[in-house]
Amino acid sequence: MTAHVSRPDGHWVPTWTAMPQLTEPDNMPPPPFIRDDPVLGDAAVLADTAVFADTTVRQTVRVSVGGRRLRVRVTNAFGGAALPVTKATLALPAGGRAGVSAVQAGTVRPVTFHGRASVTIPAGAQAVSDPLEVEVPPRSNLTVTVYLAEGQRSLSITSHPGSRTTSHLLAGDHADAADLPGATAVDHWYFLGGVEVWAGPSVAAVAVVGDSLSDGRGSTTNGNDRWPDRLLDRLRSPHGMDGVAVLNQAAGGNRVLNDGLGPNALARLDRDVLAHSGVAWLVLFEGVNDIGTAEASPAAQKQVADDLIFAYDQIVTRAHARGIRVYGATLTPFGGNDSYDDPQGCREGARQAVNQWIRAAGRFDAVIDFDRAARDPAEPRRLLAAYDVGDHLHLNPAGYQALADAVPAHLFRREPLPPGFGFA
């Protein structure tokens, strides 16, 4: 007979995520952490090419909800070869700060995979660590360190370039070290896909699908002041929604319809949202790059607006099938931007058409009017000057705070789905 083991009631909920993507040449680690050997033809790389060989990579992430039982996801989603992780550790950063290389004394814990210190992750796959018994407060920073003895034998590696958080690279095995003096600082995340916590049944996550406006271009490096970060802060105080995790699944340059920086939103929806346990809500704030990269002609912009509306409808349909409420965010202005604004206003017309559908079609479970929150009332096709980082497209921290303030907190109260949810 098998003895009954009592298990705590709850489920695994992501508390931090980063959208994985193929690392572009400009975002690869600097020498000596990459041996950029000659390429044979278009794809085959010499056998001794390696990225991060004999390298320690130390990174900090900010969790949303806390917990006493955590596990880490390491991703090789876009790797061109297997990813051999020799060792990994988890710790609390010195002073609780983001982007630092030092950790608090006595907090370093080994991360294992099926009881083993090392793991080899096949190309395109990910690995979920064994649970760690460690106390992590909500909205706190966490240090994850990996050591790769062999490195990854491909120039195709997985990262999240727009980390807005400093990571540290150092030759040799320093996964257990209290600090990494002499390390090379880079503002990218590599190989980290998520951190999960074992949480009570009432804890749930909201996933944000977006582009650089959610990824935080214009925010403060190591400041955690992107609008999803500020939304997390706002939900906890004064609204007291401690059980809501905020997952930022956005990337600069991403598009809804076509691949840009990372796969298009329609292609990545399953991996970045639907495959995660505990996701109850989805905020969709994406489409400006589709409009801005399409030809500035009436016909092309009519087409891209129609295609975006179709794509939004598809995303709602697929999310509803998993019991996830979907909130549509209106697209913010780009008037005056050198790349996206056009003299005839064709792209502005497409933005207005898309926003009109978001507001009036009734397809979303709720509408978040970021356009209204960020635009200049005197010139609605432009961002308010106080929110403009300077390129007339991206926001500064004050602008991101304004977006967070525009999100109604009541949208994230746990309520039963209405009868017939997802039927249409």
N, C-alpha and C positions, 0 to 999 in steps of 0.2 A: 504494500500500500504506500501511496505517496502522501506525505504530510501536507496538510493545507497551510499555505503561507499567506499571512494577512498582508495585503498591499494597500497603501494609502489611496484614497479616492482622489482622482485628478487626471490630468493629461499633460502631454508635452506641448508647450507653446513656445514658438520662437520669441525671443526677447530682443534680438538684434539680427539684422540681415544686411547683406550687401549684394546687389545684383552682379553676378559673375559675368565677365566678358573676356574676349580675346585681347591680350595686351598688344597695343600698337607699338611700333618701333620706338617712338618718343617716350613711351612710358615703361620701357624695359629697364631693369636695374642697370646701374652704371658699372663699368669695369672696376674691380676685377670680378664682379659677381656674375658676369656673363662672358663667355668665350664665343665671340661672334666669328666663327670660322667660316670659310668659303662655303657657299651653297652649291650643290650639284643639281643642275637643272632648276626646276621651279619649286620642288618640294623636298627632295631628299637632302638631308643634312649630314655632314661628316660625323662618323661615329663618336669622335671625342668632343663634339660640341656639348656644352652643358651650361645650364643656368642655375645659379645658387649652389654650385658644387662646394662642399665643405663650408657651408654658410649657415649662420644663425639669423633668423628673421624674427624680430620682436615687434609686435603690433598691439595697439590699444583700441578697444571698441567700447561704446557706451550702451549698456543694457537699458531696457525700458522698464519692464517689471523685474523684480528681484526673485530670489528663491534660495533654497538650501541644497538643491540637487540640480546640477547643470550638465550639459553635454555640448560638444563642439562639432560643427560640420566643417570638414576640410574638402574643398572642391577641386576637381581636375576637369571641369566641364569643357574647357577649350584647350586642354593640353594635347600636344601632338605626340606624346609618349606617356608611359606610366609615370606617376609621381611617387617616388620613394621617400616617405617621411621617416627619418631615422629616430627622431625623438620629438616630443611636444610637451609643453608645460603650460599651466594656468597659474596666474598670480594676480595680486592687486597692485596697481601701479603706485609708485612713490607719491605721497601727498594726494592720492586719488585722482591725479591729473591725467588728462588725455595727452598722448603724443610724447611721453617721457620714456627714456630707456631704462630707468631704474624701477625696481619693484620693492614693495614693503618687505622687510625682513620677516622670515618665517611663513610667508604666504605661498611660496612656490609649491605647486602640486603637479605630479606627473599625470599626463593625459595618456590613457591607454585605449587600445582598440581590440576588443575581444580578449582582453587580458594581456595584450602584447604592447610593448613600448613602441614598436615601429609598425608601419603599415605601408603597403604599396597600393596606390589607387590607380586603377586602369584609366586609360584615356577616355574622357567623356563621363566619368563616374564621380562619385563623392563617397566619403567615409564619415560615418557618425561615430563619435567616440563613446566609450563606456561612460555612464553617469559618474560625476564627481560629487562627493559630499562636501560642499563648500558654501559658506554664507555670502551671498552677494546682494547688497541693498539695491532697491530700485533706483534708476537713473544714475548708477555709479559706473565708473570706468573699470575695465577688466583688461588684463594683459595676457595675450596668447603668444607664445614663443615656439617656433618650430626650428629644428635643425635638420638639414639635408646633407648627408655625407657625400652622396654621389651627385646630387643635383638632378635636375630634370633634363634629360637628353633630347631636347627639342627647343627650337626658338619660338614655338607656340606654347604660351603659358597662360594661366588663368589669373585674373586680377580684378580689382575694382580701382581704376586709376583716380577717380574723383573722390578720394577718401576724405579730403579736407582734414586729415589727421596724419601726423608724422609717424613713420615706421623707422626701424633701425636695423641696419645690416652690418654683420661683423663676421670675418673669417674665423672658422673653428667652431667647436661645440661649446656654446655658452647658454644652453637652454635653461640651466639651473642657476645662472649667475644673478647676483643682486643688481648688477649694473653692467653696461656695455661701453666702457670708456673707449674712445676712438672710433666708435661705430659711424657708419655713413647714414645720414638721414635722408629719407625719401618720403614724399607725400603721396603714397599709394598703399593700398592693401593688396597682399598676394595670398591666394589659396584659401582665404577664409570665406565661407559661405553663410555661416550663421552660428548663433548660440541659442540654445533652448533651455528652458527651465521646466521642472515638474511643478505644475501649478494646480490650484483648486479648480473645480468644475466651472466656476463662474468667470474665470480669467479667460480673455479672448484677445485677439489681435486685429488691428486694422492694417492692411497692406496698402502702401502708396505706390502706384504705378505711374511713372513720370519720366521726365528728362532732366536737363541741368537745373531747371527751376526748382525741382525737388531735391536733386542731388546736392544742391547748395552752392552753385557757382556764384561768387560774390559774398559768401559767408566767411566767417573767420576761421582760419586754420587752427585746429585744436580748440575751437570755441563752442562746437556743437550748437550752432545757432541757425541751422537750416530750419525751414518752416516745420517739417515734421518733428524736429527736436523741440521747437517751441510749443507745438501742439501737445506733445507729451507733458511738458511742464505745466501747460495750462489745464490739461485734463485732471492733473493731480491736485492742483491748487488754483482756485478754491473749490473746484467741483468734486474733489475727492474720489475720482475714478481710478483707484489704485490698480484695478484689475484689467486695465487696457494697455496692451503692448502696441507700440507703433513701429512698423517695419518699413524701412525706406528701401523700396525696390525700384529705384530710379537711377538713370545714368545720363551724363551729359551727352548730347548728340543723338539720343535715342529717338526713334520714330515709331508711330503706330502701325503704318502700312508697309514700310520697307525697312530692310536692315540699314542701320547707320552705325553708330558706335554701340555695338551689341545687337542681338537679334531684335526684330520688330516686336511690338507689344503683343500682337496676335500670336506670334510664334512662341514667346516666352511666358505667356500667361499661366500655362500649366505648371512649369517649373518654378516660377517666381511667386505664384499665389496659390493656385489650386492644390498643389502637392504638399503645402504646409498645413500641419494640423493646427487647429485652434483659430484659424482665420474666420472672423465673423463679418468683417466689413472690408470693402475695397474702395479706395478713393482713386479715381481716374483723372489725372491732370496731365494730359499729353496731347500733342497734335500741332503745336506751333512749329516744330521742325519739319513736319510734313508740308505745311503751308509754305514755310519759308524756303524750302528747297525745290518746290515745284515751280514751273515756269510762271512768270508774272504776266499771264494773259487771261482774259475772261474765261475762255474754254478750259484751260488747265486748272484754274482755281475753282471753277464750278465742279470739275471732276474730283479734285482732291477734297473739297467740302463734302460732296456726296459720298465719297469713299470713306471719309472719316466717320460720317454718321452711320454708315453700314457697319464699320468696325466697332464703333461704340455699342451698337445694338448686339453684335456678336459677343462682345465681352460681357455685357449684361446677361445674355442668354446662358453663356457658359458658367458664369459665376452663380447665377440663380440656381442652376442645376445642382450646385454644391451647397445650397443654403446660405449663400453669402449675399448680403445687401451691398448694392453698388451705388456710390455717390459720385455724381459727375461734377467736376470743377470747370468753370468757364475759363477760356484761354485769355491770358493777360496781354496787354498791348505791346506792340513793338514799333510804334511810329517813331521815325528818326533813326532806326537801326540801319547801318550801312548795307548789311547783307539781305535783310528780310523786307524792309519797307520798299515800296516801289512807287514812282511818281503818279501812276494812274490809280493807285489804291486797289489794285486787283486782289492782293493778298489780304488787305484789311477787309475787303468785302467778304472774302472766304471766312475770315475769323468771325466776323459778325454773323454770318449765316450759321456757322457751327455753334456759336454761343446762343443764338436764337433757338436752335433745336434743343440744345442742352436744357435751356430754361423752360421751354414751352411744350416739348413733346411728351413729357410725363413718363419717359422710359426709365429714368433713373429713380431710385428709391428716395433720393433727395438731391438737391442742387446746392453746391457751394460756390458762391459768386466771387471768385478771385478777381475777375475783371473789375467788378465794382469796387473791390477793396483796394486795388493797386492803381487804378487809372487816375489821371488828372481830371477833376470835374470840369475844368475850363477847356480842356482839350482831350476828350475821352480816348482818342486813338494813341495817346502817349501815356507812359507811366508818370505818376506823380514824381516830381523832381526829387523830393525828399526820400523816395524809395529806390531811385535809379542808381545802379552801381556806376553808371557812366556810359554804357553801350546802348542804352534805351531798350534793352531786352531783359537783362538780368537784374535781380534785386539785391540791395544791400541788407545787412541784418535788420534794420528798421522795417524794410519792406517785407522781409520774411516773417517778422513778428506780426505785421499787419495781416498777412495771409493766415497765420495761425489763429489770430483773433477773429477772423471771419468764419471760422469753422464752428458751427453750433455744437456745443458740447453734448447736448441731449441725443445727438445722432449715435452715440456710442453707449447708450444704456442697453443692457441685455434685456431684450423683450422677445417673446415667442414670435416666430414667423407667422404671418396671417394665413388663413386658409387659402389654398390655391397658389401659394407663393411659387413663382417660377413657371406657372402654367403658360403664360403668354410672354 
